[in-house]
Amino acid sequence: MGEVADFSKGNGYSKSDLITEGTPIILYGRLYTNYETVIENIDTYAKMKEKSVISQGDEVIVPSSGETAEDISRASVVLKPGIILGGDLNIVKPNSTIDSAFLALTISNGNQQKELSKKAQGKSVVHLNNSDLREVILNLPLKKEQTNISNFFCILENTILLHKRKHEMLKKLKKGYLQQMFPQEGECVPRVRFKGFTEDWEERKLGDVVNVNSGKDYKHLGTGDIPVYGTGGYMLSVNDKLSDKDAIGIGRKGTIDKPQLLKAPFWTVDTLFYAIPKTENDLYFLFSMFELINWKSFDESTGVPSLSKATIVDINRMFPPLCEQTAIGKFLYNLDKQITEQQNKLNKLKQLKSAYLQKMFI
């Protein structure tokens, strides 16, 4: 790389220097928390200091510090001029035979990524220097092919970003509806209701509306098609069921604040309770209510978070008649389906990108 690029370093600046307005700045942590091959939009700012390093446009930046050797070998292109480049950034300015975005991609993938990972030095914090980058052997096609490859991945990354934003928007939308479609503390009606519902909600204990059941060990069971769930979600499939009714999973020990919708038949391990609605109560409404409950506030342990049946059934909440429960439950369930579908699209696009990265670089 030393034959086709010039090298320099960013200077100064840390998170404590960030302000709400000022000159756009990139800190090395962005390449870990919000990685993009091409950085176009910047929402972090700082006050210009003496001896600040300013981008000219099309620089490739590589972190000089990181937590692991694998993570440190990543690069992005700073597309625009006038951006402050903070400390702990190696700056690479390729010559005219190299497409900057292709160089960032090839540093972050394939043989070059492996080569750089081996050069990273350190234990708790690893370091990568410009001297390491200079020695990297590049496999380069003609510039026209470099540009075609980099353009392809930029389009793919932009598509992934759009789907990610839509997914985040749907999750925020659901969060807002959850807050508005259930009564606030001290109130007996929600602030947003479907047309035709006017009755006050009634206070009941969770034990009045669900039966809370314990999970069991599954290791004596054989392989089958019945899913087994733990506090982290699906684990494996077995040949017997613990329940033939749909239910809500809630952690007994460990992760106690991540309710799960369990479609029958299923089995749960002994760290996951499953709550089956009693008659005249809607499963999807109750699941949304479980999502709203601050389960950590009911933690009974000083060590690993824990819940007991007695605690769960004694929790008081406000409930409407079944018809309104069903309307709310159906609405939120359909919103959940959209969120899941969007997440699946996002996952497939990420898998597609990963597959192309493996096949389009040596």
C-alpha positions in Angstrom: 0.0 0.0 0.0 2.9 2.3 0.6 3.6 2.4 -3.1 0.1 3.8 -4.0 -0.8 6.1 -1.0 0.3 8.8 1.4 -0.2 8.4 5.1 -0.9 10.7 8.0 -2.6 10.7 11.4 -5.6 12.5 12.9 -5.0 14.7 15.9 -6.5 15.4 19.3 -10.2 15.3 20.3 -12.3 12.9 22.3 -16.0 12.5 23.2 -15.7 15.3 25.8 -15.0 17.7 22.9 -18.3 17.0 21.2 -20.9 19.8 21.1 -24.3 20.3 19.5 -23.1 22.7 16.8 -19.7 23.4 15.2 -17.4 21.8 12.7 -18.3 18.2 11.7 -15.9 15.7 13.2 -15.2 12.0 13.0 -13.8 10.1 16.0 -12.3 6.6 15.6 -15.2 5.1 17.6 -17.6 5.8 14.8 -16.0 3.0 12.8 -17.1 0.6 15.5 -20.5 1.9 16.5 -21.8 3.2 13.2 -19.7 1.6 10.5 -20.2 2.7 6.9 -17.8 2.1 3.9 -18.5 5.7 2.7 -19.2 8.3 5.3 -21.3 11.1 3.9 -23.6 12.3 6.7 -22.0 13.4 10.0 -24.0 14.4 13.1 -21.1 15.0 15.6 -19.5 18.4 16.0 -16.6 20.1 17.8 -14.9 23.4 18.0 -12.0 23.8 15.7 -8.7 23.7 17.5 -5.2 24.8 16.5 -3.4 22.0 14.6 -6.7 20.2 13.8 -6.4 17.7 10.9 -9.0 18.5 8.2 -10.2 16.2 5.4 -9.6 17.2 1.8 -12.1 14.6 0.6 -11.8 10.9 -0.4 -9.4 10.0 2.5 -9.5 6.4 3.8 -9.5 6.3 7.6 -8.5 3.3 9.7 -8.6 3.1 13.5 -5.2 3.0 15.2 -6.8 1.6 18.4 -9.4 -1.0 19.1 -10.5 -3.8 21.4 -9.7 -6.8 19.2 -7.3 -7.5 16.3 -10.3 -8.5 14.1 -12.3 -5.4 14.7 -9.4 -2.9 14.2 -8.9 -3.9 10.5 -11.8 -1.8 9.1 -11.7 1.3 7.0 -14.1 4.0 5.7 -13.9 6.8 3.2 -14.4 10.4 4.2 -16.2 11.7 1.2 -16.4 15.4 1.9 -13.7 18.0 2.6 -13.7 20.2 5.7 -14.2 17.4 8.3 -12.1 17.3 11.4 -10.3 13.9 11.8 -9.7 13.1 15.4 -6.9 11.3 17.1 -6.4 7.5 16.9 -7.2 7.6 13.1 -4.7 6.5 10.5 -5.3 8.5 7.3 -4.6 7.0 3.9 -4.7 9.2 0.7 -4.5 6.9 -2.3 -3.1 8.0 -5.7 -5.2 8.4 -8.8 -4.9 4.7 -9.7 -6.9 3.7 -6.6 -10.6 4.1 -6.0 -10.9 5.2 -2.3 -14.1 3.2 -1.6 -12.6 0.1 -3.1 -9.5 0.5 -0.9 -11.7 0.8 2.2 -13.5 -2.3 1.2 -10.4 -4.3 0.5 -8.8 -3.3 3.8 -11.9 -4.4 5.6 -12.3 -7.8 3.8 -10.4 -10.7 2.3 -6.7 -11.3 2.6 -5.8 -7.7 3.4 -8.1 -7.8 6.5 -6.5 -11.0 7.7 -3.0 -9.6 7.1 -3.8 -6.4 9.1 -5.4 -8.4 11.9 -2.1 -10.3 12.3 -0.1 -7.0 12.6 -2.3 -5.5 15.3 -0.4 -5.4 18.6 -1.5 -5.3 22.2 -3.6 -7.1 24.8 -6.5 -5.2 26.4 -6.2 -2.6 23.6 -4.7 -3.4 20.2 -2.9 -0.9 18.0 -2.4 -0.6 14.2 0.0 2.0 12.8 0.6 3.6 9.4 3.8 1.6 9.2 1.7 -1.6 9.3 -0.7 -0.3 6.6 2.3 0.6 4.3 3.4 -3.0 4.2 0.0 -4.5 3.3 0.1 -6.3 -0.1 -2.9 -5.2 -2.2 -4.7 -7.3 -4.9 -6.1 -4.7 -7.3 -8.1 -4.9 -10.5 -8.0 -2.0 -13.0 -9.6 1.2 -11.6 -12.8 0.8 -13.7 -13.5 -2.6 -12.0 -12.6 -1.1 -8.6 -15.2 1.7 -9.1 -17.8 -0.8 -10.3 -17.3 -2.9 -7.2 -17.3 0.0 -4.8 -20.4 1.5 -6.4 -22.2 -1.8 -6.1 -21.5 -2.1 -2.4 -22.4 1.6 -1.8 -25.9 0.9 -3.3 -26.3 -2.2 -1.2 -25.2 -0.4 2.0 -27.7 2.5 1.3 -30.4 -0.1 0.8 -29.5 -1.7 4.1 -29.5 1.7 5.8 -33.0 2.5 4.5 -34.4 -0.8 5.7 -32.7 -0.2 9.1 -34.3 3.2 9.4 -37.7 1.8 8.6 -37.3 -1.0 11.2 -36.3 1.6 13.8 -39.3 3.8 12.9 -41.7 0.9 13.3 -40.2 0.0 16.7 -40.6 3.7 17.8 -44.1 3.7 16.5 -45.0 0.6 18.5 -43.4 2.1 21.6 -45.5 5.2 21.2 -48.7 3.2 20.8 -48.0 1.1 23.8 -47.7 4.2 26.0 -50.9 5.8 24.6 -53.1 2.7 24.3 -52.8 1.7 28.0 -53.8 3.9 30.9 -51.1 5.9 32.6 -50.5 5.4 36.3 -53.5 6.7 38.3 -55.7 6.8 35.2 -58.6 4.5 34.3 -58.7 5.0 30.5 -56.0 5.2 27.9 -55.3 8.4 26.0 -55.8 6.8 22.6 -58.8 4.4 22.0 -60.6 2.8 19.1 -63.9 4.3 18.2 -66.9 3.0 20.1 -65.1 2.2 23.4 -65.9 4.4 26.3 -66.0 2.3 29.5 -63.5 2.8 32.3 -60.9 0.0 32.6 -61.0 -2.1 35.8 -58.0 -2.9 38.0 -57.2 -6.6 38.4 -54.3 -8.7 39.5 -52.4 -10.6 36.8 -53.3 -13.8 38.6 -57.0 -13.1 37.7 -56.3 -13.1 34.0 -53.4 -15.6 33.5 -52.3 -18.9 34.8 -48.6 -18.9 35.4 -46.9 -22.2 34.9 -43.3 -23.4 35.4 -41.0 -24.7 32.7 -39.2 -28.1 33.1 -36.0 -29.7 32.1 -36.0 -31.1 28.5 -32.8 -33.2 28.5 -34.7 -36.5 28.8 -36.6 -35.8 25.5 -35.7 -36.9 22.0 -35.3 -34.8 18.9 -38.5 -33.7 17.3 -40.4 -30.6 15.9 -41.6 -29.1 19.2 -39.7 -25.9 19.9 -38.0 -25.4 23.3 -37.7 -21.9 24.6 -35.4 -20.4 27.3 -35.1 -16.8 28.5 -33.0 -16.0 25.4 -35.6 -17.4 23.0 -35.7 -20.6 20.8 -33.1 -23.2 21.8 -33.8 -26.5 20.0 -36.7 -28.8 19.1 -37.9 -32.0 20.9 -40.5 -34.7 20.6 -42.9 -33.7 23.4 -44.8 -30.6 24.4 -45.3 -28.8 27.7 -48.3 -26.8 26.5 -50.8 -27.1 23.7 -52.1 -23.6 24.3 -50.5 -20.3 23.2 -48.9 -18.4 26.0 -46.6 -15.6 27.1 -43.1 -16.5 28.3 -41.5 -14.5 31.1 -38.2 -15.2 32.7 -38.0 -16.8 36.2 -34.2 -16.4 36.4 -31.7 -14.5 34.4 -33.3 -12.4 31.6 -36.6 -11.4 33.3 -37.6 -8.4 31.2 -38.0 -9.9 27.7 -41.5 -11.4 27.3 -42.0 -13.8 24.5 -45.1 -14.8 22.5 -45.1 -18.6 22.5 -47.2 -20.4 19.9 -48.4 -23.9 20.9 -47.2 -26.6 21.0 -44.0 -25.7 22.9 -41.7 -26.6 25.8 -40.1 -24.1 28.2 -37.0 -24.7 30.3 -37.1 -24.2 34.1 -35.9 -20.6 33.9 -38.9 -19.5 31.8 -42.4 -19.3 33.1 -45.3 -19.5 30.6 -48.5 -17.6 31.3 -51.7 -18.9 29.6 -54.7 -16.4 29.4 -57.8 -17.3 31.3 -61.2 -17.1 29.4 -62.4 -13.7 28.5 -58.9 -12.4 28.0 -56.9 -11.7 24.8 -53.4 -13.2 24.4 -52.0 -10.4 22.2 -53.4 -7.7 24.5 -51.8 -9.4 27.5 -48.5 -9.9 25.7 -48.4 -6.1 25.0 -49.2 -5.5 28.7 -46.3 -7.8 29.7 -44.0 -5.7 27.4 -45.0 -2.6 29.2 -44.4 -3.9 32.7 -41.0 -2.9 34.3 -40.1 -6.4 35.3 -36.7 -5.4 36.7 -38.5 -3.4 39.4 -39.9 -6.7 40.7 -36.5 -8.4 40.9 -36.3 -10.5 44.1 -32.6 -11.3 44.0 -29.4 -9.5 45.0 -27.5 -11.5 42.4 -28.9 -13.1 39.2 -32.3 -11.4 38.5 -35.2 -13.5 39.6 -39.0 -13.6 39.6 -41.5 -15.8 41.5 -45.0 -16.9 40.6 -46.3 -15.2 43.7 -44.8 -11.8 42.6 -46.2 -12.1 39.0 -49.7 -13.0 40.0 -49.9 -10.2 42.6 -49.1 -7.4 40.1 -52.1 -5.0 39.6 -52.9 -3.5 36.2 -55.9 -1.9 34.4 -58.0 -4.1 32.0 -60.8 -3.3 29.5 -63.6 -5.7 28.4 -62.6 -8.6 26.1 -63.8 -6.7 23.0 -61.5 -3.8 23.5 -58.6 -6.1 24.5 -59.1 -7.9 21.2 -59.1 -4.7 19.2 -55.9 -3.5 20.9 -54.2 -6.9 20.7 -55.0 -7.3 17.0 -53.7 -3.9 16.2 -50.4 -4.3 18.1 -49.9 -7.9 16.8 -50.2 -6.7 13.2 -47.6 -4.0 14.0 -45.3 -6.7 15.5 -45.7 -8.7 12.3 -44.5 -5.6 10.2 -41.5 -5.2 12.6 -40.6 -8.9 12.2 -41.0 -8.8 8.4 -38.8 -5.7 8.3 -36.2 -7.3 10.5 -36.1 -10.4 8.2 -35.6 -8.2 5.2 -32.8 -6.4 6.9 -31.1 -9.7 7.9 -31.4 -11.1 4.4 -29.7 -7.9 3.0 -26.9 -8.2 5.5 -26.4 -11.9 4.6 -26.4 -10.9 0.9 -23.7 -8.3 1.5 -21.6 -10.7 3.5 -21.9 -13.3 0.8 -20.8 -10.8 -1.9 -17.9 -9.6 0.2 -16.6 -13.1 0.4 -17.0 -13.8 -3.3 -15.9 -10.4 -4.8 -12.6 -10.1 -3.0 -9.6 -12.5 -3.2 
